[in-house]
Each structure stands twice: as structure tokens, then as C-alpha cells.
Amino acid sequence: MATLNDRLWNATGSFGLQSAYEMVKKAWREHQRCLNASTSDDRRDAAINCAITAWHLTDWIWTGMARTCASRPEVAALLGVSGRLPTKVDFVKWAVRKCPELEICQSICNGSKHVICVNLDDTRMAAPDPSERRPGRQLVARIEIVEDGGTKDAIEVLGRVIDFWTWQATNEYVIL
């Protein structure tokens, strides 16, 4: 989807980020901050920021697509739409179908805004991994997602979302 590099001139509240590609890079940076956090608070903050950015990429990418290519038949076919123009809802459904972890990002995004996290049992800080002990480095809590009674490593979940946007949205490993 070449629309990722298109400038979205109406992106005025983003401190100079003006393309979906720039937002993909922002999500990647947030994931790196989460992965390499030196405190538990920094890890938590970066994880929430990463999830929010990853979820909102649906808005950024759709905005670019709607302007430039949403009316093309191959986009409708990609999104599984026939007989009408695709909508943002179609794009979001496609993205969640291709990357179910995006739904977790949506839940974290909404939970961090509205206090209540729907579709997840819990997100939590967990005991640090003792194998991460390094001289002069504080142990940092792990972050976990509890869903359907099972526990997932939040850094891995966010990493899969970053991989999805990097591959599906850019069609190449540009930011890695």
C-alpha cells in the first residue's frame, strides 16, 4: 500500500507526523522503548503508547487509502468487498482478521482512555524475569495480557502487531 508515504496534510495534531509510514515508525519506536525499558513504569507507559499508536494506524492508513485508492477494485477485493466501495469498517475488519492482536491493542487503547478494558480479562505487571539481571540495571516488571483465561506476553503481542503493520502496510521491511 504505497499510500503510507502520502502526506496527510490535515494531520495537524501530531507534532509533525504526517504520514501513516511515520506512524508505523512511531509504533516501532514505542515497542523498542517497551522492550528496552529501564523501569517498570517506563515499560508500562511504552506498552500503552505502542498499543494506542498501533490501533490508531487503522485511522491513518484508511485516511490515506480513502483519498487515493479505496475506489480501486483490487482494494475492494483485498478487503473482501464486492458490489460497493469499501469503508473504514471493512478495512478494520480485514486488519483484525489478518492480525487478531490488533483487537488486543484496541482493548488496551479503549481501556486506557475509558478505564474499563473490554474483551480482555486483565492487563498486568508481573514479576521481573531474573534472567534479565545485569550489573547496575534495575529489574523491570514483565507485562502480561490475560485473555480467555490464558496469559500472553504483552511485548510479544505488540511485536506481532508491529510486524503486521510493517509487512502488510509497507510491503517491505523498510523500518527494520
For each residue, the residues with C-beta under 8 A, 3 or more apart:
1: 4 61 64 65 69 168 169 170 171
2: 5 6
3: 6 20 61 64 65 67 68 69
4: 1 19 20 21 24 61 64 169 170
5: 2 19 21
6: 2 3 19 20 64 67 68
7: 18 19
8: 11 18 19 20 60 63 64 67
9: 18
10:
11: 8 14 17 18 19 60
12:
13:
14: 11 17 18 23
15:
16:
17: 11 14 22 23 26
18: 7 8 9 11 14 22
19: 4 5 6 7 8 11 22 23 60 64
20: 3 4 6 8 23 24 57 60 61 63 64 169
21: 4 5 24 25 169 170 174
22: 17 18 19 25 26
23: 14 17 19 20 26 27 53 56 57 60
24: 4 20 21 27 28 57 162 165 166 169 170 175
25: 21 22 28 29 175
26: 17 22 23 29 30 53
27: 23 24 30 31 50 53 54 57 161 162 165
28: 24 25 31 32 162 166 175 176
29: 25 26 32 33
30: 26 27 33 34 46 49 50 53
31: 27 28 34 35 46 50 155 158 159 162
32: 28 29 35 36
33: 29 30 36 37 42 46 49 50
34: 30 31 37 43 46 47 50 143 154 155 158
35: 31 32 155 159
36: 32 33
37: 33 34 40 42 43 46 140
38: 42 137 138 140
39: 42 43 138 140
40: 37 43 44 125 128 140 141
41: 44 45
42: 33 37 38 39 45 46 140
43: 34 37 39 40 46 47 125 140 141 143
44: 40 41 47 48 125 141 143
45: 41 42 48 49
46: 30 31 33 34 37 42 43 49 50
47: 34 43 44 50 51 108 143 154 155 158
48: 44 45 51 52 108 112
49: 30 33 45 46 52 53
50: 27 30 31 33 34 46 47 53 54 158 162
51: 47 48 54 55 104 105 108 109 112 158 161
52: 48 49 55 56 105 108 109 112
53: 23 26 27 30 49 50 56 57
54: 27 50 51 57 102 105 158 161 162 165
55: 51 52 58 102 105 106 108 109
56: 23 52 53 59 60 109
57: 20 23 24 27 53 54 60 61 165 169
58: 55 61 62 88 91 92 95 102
59: 56 62 63 88
60: 8 11 19 20 23 56 57 63 64
61: 1 3 4 20 57 58 64 65 91 169
62: 58 59 65 66 70 88 91 92
63: 8 20 59 60 66 67
64: 1 3 4 6 8 19 20 60 61 67 68
65: 1 3 61 62 68 69 70 75 91
66: 62 63 70 88
67: 3 6 8 63 64 70
68: 3 6 64 65
69: 1 3 65 72 75
70: 62 65 66 67 75 85 86
71: 75 85
72: 69 75 76
73: 76 77
74: 77 78
75: 65 69 70 71 72 78 79 86
76: 72 73 79 81 82 84 85 86
77: 73 74 80 81 82
78: 74 75 94
79: 75 76 86 90 91 93 94
80: 77 90 94
81: 76 77 84 85 86 90
82: 76 77
83:
84: 76 81
85: 70 71 76 81
86: 70 75 76 79 81 90 91
87: 90 91
88: 58 59 62 66 91 92
89: 92 93
90: 79 80 81 86 87 93 94
91: 58 61 62 65 79 86 87 88 94 95
92: 58 62 88 89 95 96
93: 79 89 90 96 97
94: 78 79 80 90 91 97 98
95: 58 91 92 98 99 102 164 168
96: 92 93 99 100 102 103 106
97: 93 94 100
98: 94 95 164 168
99: 95 96 102 160 161 164 168
100: 96 97 103 104
101: 104 105 157 158 160 161 164
102: 54 55 58 95 96 99 105 106 161 164
103: 96 100 106 107 119
104: 51 100 101 107 108 119 120 145 147 152 157 161
105: 51 52 54 55 101 102 108 109 158 161
106: 55 96 102 103 109 110 119
107: 103 104 110 111 117 118 119 120
108: 47 48 51 52 55 104 105 111 112 117 120 123
109: 51 52 55 56 105 106 112 113
110: 106 107 113 114 116 117 118
111: 107 108 114 115 116 117 118 120 123
112: 48 51 52 108 109
113: 109 110
114: 110 111
115: 111
116: 110 111
117: 107 108 110 111 120 122 123
118: 107 110 111
119: 103 104 106 107 147
120: 104 107 108 111 117 123 145 146 147
121: 146 147 148 149
122: 117 145 146
123: 108 111 117 120 143 144 145 146 154
124: 143 144 146
125: 40 43 44 141 142 143 144
126: 141 142 143 144
127: 141 142
128: 40 132 139 140 141 142
129: 132 139 142
130: 133 139
131:
132: 128 129 137 139 140
133: 130 137 139
134: 137
135:
136:
137: 38 132 133 134
138: 38 39
139: 128 129 130 132 133
140: 37 38 39 40 42 43 128 132
141: 40 43 44 125 126 127 128
142: 125 126 127 128 129 153 154 155
143: 34 43 44 47 123 124 125 126 153 154 155
144: 123 124 125 126 151 152 153 154
145: 104 120 122 123 151 152 153 154 157
146: 120 121 122 123 124 149 150 151 152
147: 104 119 120 121 150 152
148: 121
149: 121 146
150: 146 147
151: 144 145 146
152: 104 144 145 146 147 156 157
153: 142 143 144 145 156 157
154: 34 47 123 142 143 144 145 157 158
155: 31 34 35 47 142 143 158 159
156: 152 153 159 160
157: 101 104 145 152 153 154 160 161
158: 31 34 47 50 51 54 101 105 154 155 161 162
159: 31 35 155 156 162 163
160: 99 101 156 157 163 164
161: 27 51 54 99 101 102 104 105 157 158 164 165
162: 24 27 28 31 50 54 158 159 165 166
163: 159 160 166 167
164: 95 98 99 101 102 160 161 167 168 169
165: 24 27 54 57 161 162 168 169 170
166: 24 28 162 163 169 170 173 174 175 176
167: 163 164 170 171 173
168: 1 95 98 99 164 165 171
169: 1 4 20 21 24 57 61 164 165 166
170: 1 4 21 24 165 166 167 173 174 175
171: 1 167 168
172:
173: 166 167 170 176
174: 21 166 170
175: 24 25 28 166 170
176: 28 166 173
